[in-house]
Amino acid sequence: MSEIHPQAIVSPSARLGCGVRVGPYAIIGDDVELGDGCVVEPHAVVKGPATFGRDNHFFPFSIVGGDPQDLTYTGQCVRLEAGEANDFREYCTVHRGTIKGGGVTRLGSHNLIMSYAHIGHDCIIGDRVILTNGAQLAGHIQVEDYANISSFCLLHQFVRVGRHCYIGAGTIITQDVPPFSLIVGPRETRCYGINRVGLERRGFGPERIGPIEQAYRYLLRSKLNTSQALEKMRGTLAHSEDVIALIQFLETTTERGLTK
């Protein structure tokens, strides 16, 4: 059984799993599916079509599943799909996809979307991503697992953010951010090396961190260009799955270029 406050508004077409709790003045729109154990706090708004797994938590005044902010959107049926145990904190906004972008915005599981953060249309977010207060993602952005995007970062549409990276507060991102990196832009946006603290917190030992660190020495601190650095990584660090992931990311960098 779900627990719905009498002053909440729930669309007849919404589908609520077992143990869902909906607070007063919350709004659940058409074609929203909430998995077991989801919590929609007072004044939160969840719009559809949208599908959420179990144990998602919508805090007061969050708006999740809103219409895309795109001039080509004229009411088409576009979706938001999210996994399990995501926290959508106060005043954050997450928009559905657009037809030209594939029609779906996707979030994985165990993500923390803090207050006033924004996820634009057609974004693809992995698992255990943190968007700190005020982080802003334009449309069509891909964020891989465990990325940490700090307060008031602005991310240009179509960029990719690699796994386990850390982007410092106030940084403007207009190019792809490679996996495992530490990026901050107090003067100019550049890569300062690996996100060692974040990697250690996630259980990366010296045997994993060492090859990643060496790869970044080739990429950033040698006199090699990117192509030469990739060849050096392949020749000396191919035993590391993490370095292979880095190489694959670098080989498919988009037209936006690479933050170095």
N, C-alpha and C positions, 0 to 999 in steps of 0.2 A: 504493500500500500504506500502511496505517496501522501505527503503531508502538505497541503496547499492552503495558504492563508486565505480567508474569504475575501480579502481586499486585493488579492493578486488577480491578474488577468492572464488566463491561459487559453490559447486558441483551441477550438475543438479538434483541429487537425494535428495538434502536438501530441507526441507519444512519450510518456514518462515511464522510466523503469521503476523497479522496486526501491523504496526508501528515499525517493527524491523529495527534497524539502524546498518549498517555494515561499519566500517571505512576503509581507505586505507590500503592495504597490509595485511588485516585480511584474514584468511583462514577458511572456513567452509567446512568440509569434507563430505564424502558420508554418507547418511542415518542419518543426523542430523536433528532433529525437534526442532525448537525454537518457544516458545509461544509468544503471543502478547507482544509488548513493550520491548523485549530483546534488549540489546545494546552490540555490539561487537566492541570494540575500535581498533584503528590501531595496527597491528602486533599481535593481539590475534589469537590463533589457537583453533578451536573447532572441535574435531574429533568424528566419529561415528563408529558403531551405537550408538546413544545417543538421549535422549528425555529430553527436558527442558520445564518447565512451563513458565508462563508469568513473565516479568520484571526481568529476570536474567541479570547481568551486568558482562561482561568479559573485564577486564582491559588489557592494552598493555602487550604483551609478556606472558600472561597466556597461559597454554596449558591444555585444559580440554577435557577429553575423549581419552587420549593417550593410546597406547598399554600397557598392564600390563607388569611389570618388573618381569616376572616369567619364569623360564626355560621350563616349560611345555607348554607355549603359543607358538603356531606355526601357528597363523593366524585364529583361530576359530572365529566364530561369537559370540562375547560377547559384553555386553552393559554397558552403564551408564545411570541412570535415576535420574533426579533431579526435585525438586518441583519449587516453585515460589520465586522470589525476593532474590536470592542468589548473593552475591558479590564475584567474583573471582579476587583477586587483582594481581598486577604485579608479574610475574614469578612463580606464584603458579602452581602446577601440580596435576591433578586428573586423575587416571587411571581407565579403564574399568575392568570388572570382568574377572574371569577365569572359564573354564568349571568345574574344580574340586571344585571351590568355589561357584558354583551356577550360574555363568555366568553373574552376574550383580553387579555393584557397585551402591549404592543408597544414595542419599542425600535428606533430607527433604526440608524445606523452611526457608527463612530468615536467612541463615547461612552466616557468614563472614569468608572467607578463605583468610587470609592476605598474604603479599608478601613472596615468597619462601617456603610457607607451602606445604606439600605434603600429599595427601590421596592415599594410595595404593589400589591395586586391591581387590575387594570383600568386601570393608568396607561398613558398614551401619551407616549412620550419620543421627541423628534426626533433630529437628527444633531448630533454634536460637542458634546454636553452634558457638563458636568463636575459630578459630585456629589462634593464633597470629604468627607474623613473624617467619618463620623458624621452626615451629612445624612440626614434621615428624611422620606420621602414616604408619606403615607397613601394610601388607595385612590382611584381615579377622578381622578387628577391628570393634567393635560396640561402638558407642558413642551416649548416650541418650540426650534428649532435654536439652538445656540451659547449657551444659557443657562448661567450659572455659579452654582451653588448652594454656598455655602461651608460650612465645618465646623459641625456641630451646629445647623443650621437645621431647624426643624420646620414642615412644610407640612400644613395642614388638608385633609381630603378635599374633592374637587370643585373646588379652585382651579385657575386657569390661570396659567402662567408664560410670558411673552412672549419672543420671540427677542432674543438679544444682551443680555439683562439681566444684572445682577450683584447677587446677594443676599449681604450681608455676614454674617460669622460670627455664630452664635447668634440669628439673627433668627427670630421666630415669624411665619409667614405664614398669615393667615386670610382674605385677600381676594386677588383677581386682581392679578398683577404685570404692568404694561404693558411692551411691547417697548422695548428700548434704555435701560431705566431703571437707576438705581443705588438700591438699597433697603438700608437698614440700620436696626436697631432697638435701639440701646443703651439708650434710655429708652422711647421710643414708636416703633412701626413707622411710618415715613413714607418718602415718595419724596424724594430729595435732588437729583434731576435726572437727566441722562443718564449712561450708562456710557461716558464718553469714552475712557478708556484701553483698555477692551475693544474698542470700535469701531475705534480706530486700529490696534490689533494685528491686526484682521481686514481691514485695507485700506480702511477708510472714510476718504476724503479730506474736506477742508473743504467741498467742494460737496455732500457727503451729510450731514455732521455739522451744518452750519449750519442747514438747515431743521428737522432733528430738535430741535436746541437751541431754536430759536424756538418750535416747537410746545410744548415743555415750559415755556417762559416763559408762554405763554398758559394752559397747564393748571395750573401751580403758583404762578406769581409775579404774575399779574395779579389783578384783582378780578372776573374772569369766573367764573361757575359752569361745570361741565363741559359742559353743552349749549352755552353761549355760546362756550366755548373751541373746541369742535368746529366751530361755524359760522365762527369766525375762521380756523381751520386750513383749512377748505374754501375760504374766500375768498382766502387769501393764499399757501397752501403746497401747493395741489393738484398742482403740477408735480413734487412729490417722491413717488416710489413708496414710500419709507420712511414718510413722513407718512401717506400713504393707508393703509398697513398699520396704523399706529398708530390712525388714525380707525376703521378697521374693527374693530380689537380693542376700542376704547373703546365702540363702538356695540353690541357684543354682550357686554359685561361681565355676568357671571352674578349670581345673587342674593346672592353673597358680597360684592358691592361692589368698590370700587377702592381700592388703596393710593395715597394722595396725601400 
